[in-house]
């Protein structure tokens, strides 16, 4: 048994932070044994200046795009971002791409990420994931705007799933977004995802996406047409309703599977209410630094909180972010929404992410019997707020 102590322990077990707290844990596997307040902080053999928190859960990442760090222009909008993806995705060879994946998987672990929901379009990340202590659920994302390609695309992604399972990974197909998939493929990929119990979907990420579906106009619509691609049917309603209509082709609501709606920058009250009604296990993945990078916008976090939506936190990829740093994402949210307390943001970054992954009995909070990992966050202000200098380091 080992013991570590800090100025504050955020257990995220429903109680507030513990001042001058300690955590005892099994040093062989990290299982938490006891948590409490120190009787004599100065006598603790391992006392840290800062706060101890559970390991983070990165709820949305594209680790296979790590080789693209620093290569993309900012504030291009979604259409411009997609053009850059198409031009630069294969700008490094396979060996270099896999090396970057390993480097950033290691960095995520050292900075305190214990689990991750990761997007894969190929097999390049499988070896790094299989050898990492970091738990991942891999969402095998599919694209295909032409209805006649649906069967071929699904055959391909199911072959990729078989390879992922051979590596021992939890993995299944998932749909990408409304604007990169035919209606038929959106339903087919969703069917496989729902069968697995977990679905991740890029939703309402930009005004361009909304204009495409609501009115058949805008930069993203023009981009798709220029490339000779079919576009989703014009519905006159927010794109989230189109997605829900395609889900209903799989089975009627309610959808009790774990569904992650990524970004939701353009979420409306009407769409939020529809989600709450039809998806009791829906989670929102906030990726604020990516949203600012691409189109300088943030989701309606205040409305999401008022409606009691389950929020998680992700970093997205190094094509739309300068780093994969969960503390910087939290600091961004706290700066943009100063009403947010650190305990609430940590709940999104740890416990809610674990719940989405179905791992809340193991990760997400510092409770005896769990193995969440212990992470030290340093350079926290006296009022319990993060600063631009705040940084994280794994202790356990």
N, C-alpha and C positions, 0 to 999 in steps of 0.2 A: 504493500500500500504506500502511496505517496500523497503528499499534501501540497497544495499551492494556494496562495492567498493574494488578494489585491484590494485596492481602495474600494472598489465596488464589484459585486457579482450580480450580473443580470441573468437570473435563472430562467426567466420567461415561463415560469410555472403558474402564473396568475397572481403572484405576489410582487411587491416592488423590489427594487435593487437592494442588496444587502451591503451595508457599509462595513468596511474592514472585514470582508468575508473570506471564507476558505472553501475549498473543494478537496475532498479526499477521493482518490480514484485508484483502481487496480492498474499498476504500471505495466502489466502484461498485455492487457487489451483495451485499456482506457475506460472501463466501466466505472461510472460514478458510484461511490459508496456512501458519501455523506456530504452535506452542504450546511454551512452555518456561519455565525459571526465569530470572529476571533476574540478570545478573551484578552490577549495581549499581542496586538499586531506587531510591535517591535521585536517580539520574541519569535516570530515566524521565520523559519529557515529560508523559505522562498516567498518573499512578499514583493509584489509588483506595483509600481506606480502606474495606474491606469485602471481599466475595467476588464473583467473576464466575462466572456460571453460564449454561448454554444457555437460550434462550427457552423459556418454559413451554408446556405443552400442556394446555389446559383440556378435560378429557375428558368433561365433562357440563355443559351450560349451556342455559338457556332465555332467550336474549337478548331475545326478543320480549315477555317479561314484565317488562322493566325499568321500565315505568311504574308497577309495583305496589310499588315500594320504600316501606317504612314504613307500608303500609296493612293489613298482616295482624297478627292477634293470635298470640302465641306459645303453644306447648304445648297446642294444641287436639287433637292426635292427627290421624290421617289423615282421618277422617270430617269433623272440624271444618275442616281445611285445605281439603278439596274443597268444602265449603259456601262458604268464603270465595272460592275461585277462581270458582265459579259466580256469586257475587254481584258480584265486583269486576273480573273479567277485562276487561270493556268499560267500565270507569269513566272512561277517557280516550278522546278521539276519535282517529281514525286518525292524523292529523297529529302529535298529541302523542306517540302511541305510537312513531311512526317517529323522531321527534326524540330520544326517550329511547334508542332502539336505537343511533342514530348516536353519541350521547354516550358510551354505555358501550362500544361497539366501539372508539372512540378511546381510552378510558381503559384498556381491556384491553391494547391495543397499547403504550401508554406504560408500563404497569406490567410489560411483558415477555412477554405471551402471544403466541406466534408462530403457534400453530395451535389449533383448537378443534373439538370434536364438539358440534354445537348442535342442539337440538330446535326444530322449527317446526311450528305447526298452521295457519299461513297464509303469505301472501307478504310480510308487512310488513318482514321483515328482509332480503329478497333484495337490494335496492338497496344497503344499507349493506355487506353482505357482499361484493358484487361490486366495490365501490369501495375496500375495505379492503386493506391489505397483509397482514393476518392471514389465513392459510389456514383455511377452514372446510369440514367435511363436514356437510351438513345432513340430519338424520334427520326425515323428514316423518311425524309421529306421527299415528296414527288411533285413533278411539274409536268405539264402537257396541256396545251391550250386547244388541241384538236380532238374532237370526240372519237375519231377513228383510231387514235393512238392509245386509247384507254387500256385495252387488254394488254398490249405490249408493255406499257409503262408499269402496270401492276405486276406482270410476270417478272419484270426486271427488279422491282423493289422487293418482291417476295424472295427472290434469289439472294439479294443483299441481306435481307433479314436472316435467312438461313446461315449465311456466313457470320453475321453478328452473334447468333446464338451459339455457333461453334466456338467462338471466343469466350463464351460464358456471360455475354452481355444481355441485359434486359433491353429488348428492342422490338419495335413494330413500325409498320408504315404509318404515316400521318400526312394530312393535307397541308400544303403550304399556305395558300391565300386564294382569295376570290379571283384575282386578276392573272394568275399564272396557270389556271386549271380550267379545263372544260367542266361543265356541270356534271357530266358522267364520271369524270375522274375524281372530282371533289367528293362525290357520294361514295365511289368505290374505295378511295383511300380512307375516308371517314369510317366506312364499314369495318375495315381491318383494324383501324385504331380503336374504335369502340369495342370491338371484340376483345382486344387486349386489355381494356379497362382504362386506357390512358390516351388522350389526344391533345396535341399541341397545334395551334393555328394562329398565324399572323392575321390580326383582325383590326380593321379601322386604324391602320397605322398612319395614314396621311390623308389630307383633303383631296389629293389627286385620286386616290382609291375610291373615295366617296363620290366624287363627281362622275367617275367612270360608271358606277353602278346606278346612281340616282338619275343621271341625265345623259349618259353616253357622250361625255365631253371631257376636256382637260388634257393636261400634259401626259398623264399615264395612258389614257385612251389613245391619244395620238401616237405615243411611243409604240404601243402594241400593234396598232394598224400599220405603222411604218414598217414594222418587222414582219408583216404579213400574218399576224397571229389573230385568232378569233378572240373575242372579248365576251365577258359574261353578259347575260341578258340585262337590259335596262329595266329596273324595277320601280324607280321613283321613291325608293326607301333606303335607309342606311344599309350598308353592305352586310352588316351582321345578320339582318333578317334573311338575306339571300343564303347565307351559310346555314342558318337554322332551317330554312326550307329544304336544303339538300340533306341535312341530318335526318329530317323527317322521312326521307326516302329510305333510310336504313331501318328506323323503327320510330314509332310515335313518341312524343314527349310524355313524361319527363325523361331526361337523359341523366341517369344516375352515375354514369362513368365520370372519371376525373378528367375534366376538360380545361385546358389552359388557353386562355385568350391572351395572346401576346401583343402588347403595346396599347391598344384601345385609346389612342390619342384623340380620336374623334368620337368617342362614345357619347351618345345622347341619353337623356333621361328615358325616352321611350325604349331604346335598345337595352339599356341597363335593366329596366323593369322586366323586359322579355326574358333576359338571361336569368334573372332571379326567379322567375316563374317556371321556366322550362329546364334549368340546369342547376339542381340543388348542390352539385359538387363542382361548380365552376370556380376557377381561380383566374385572377388577372396577373400577368407578368409585366411589371413596370421596368422599363429599360431607359431611364431618363437621359443618360449621356448620349446614347445612340439617337434618341429622338431629337435632341438638340443638334447633334452632328449632321443629321440628314436634312431636317427641315425646321430647326430652331423652334420647336414646339414641345409642350408637355401635356400629359393626359389630365383629365379633370379629376384630380385626386380628391378634392373636397367633396365632389358629388359621389364618388365611389365610396368614400368613408361614410357619408350620410346614409347611403343605402345599405351599408353593412356588407359590401362586397369583400370577398376574401382576396387580399392583395399579397403578391410575392414580388421578389426583386431579382433581376437578372442583369447581365452585362452586355448581352448581344455579342457581336464579334469584333475583331480588330480591324475589320473593314469599315466599321462605323463607330469606332471607339479608339481612344489612344491607349487604353489599358483594360485589363479584366480585373478591376479592383472593386470589390463589393463596398468597401468603406467609402470610396469616392462616389459611388452611386447613392449611398445613404446621405452623404454630405450634400450632394446635388439636390436631393429631395428636401432635406432640412432647410437648405438655403432658399429654395423656391417656395416652400410651404412652411413658414416658421412656426405655425401652430402645431406641427408634428413633434411629439416627444421622442426621445431616443428609444425608450422601451417599445413604443409602437412600431417604429421603423425596424428595430431588431426582430420583432415578432414576424414582420413580413419577410425579413432576410433569413430567418432561421426556421421558426416553427411552422409558418404557413407553407413555406417551400417543402418542408419535410412532409407535411400533411398531403400536399398535392401528389408527391411521389409515393404515398402510402407507407412512409417510413417514420411517421411521428412517434411510434413506440420505441424507436432506436435513436433518432436524431431530433434536433430542433430545440431542446430545452435541457437544462442542467438539473436532472432529477435522478435520484438513486435508481440504478438498474439500467439506465440508458448509456449509450456510447456516443455522445454527440461531438466529441472533440472539445477542447478548450482553447479559446482564442483570446489573446490580449490585444486590446485596442489602446494605444498610447496617444498622448497629446489631445486629451479631451478637456474641454473648458470646465471651469469650476461649477458652472451651472448645469453640467451634464449634457452639453451640446458638443457635437463634433466640430472640428476646426479644419481648415485647409491643410494643416500639418498632421491630422489624425492618420494613423497607419495601424495595420493589423499584423500579427505574427502568431503562428500556431505554437501553443505550449504543449498540447497533448493531441 
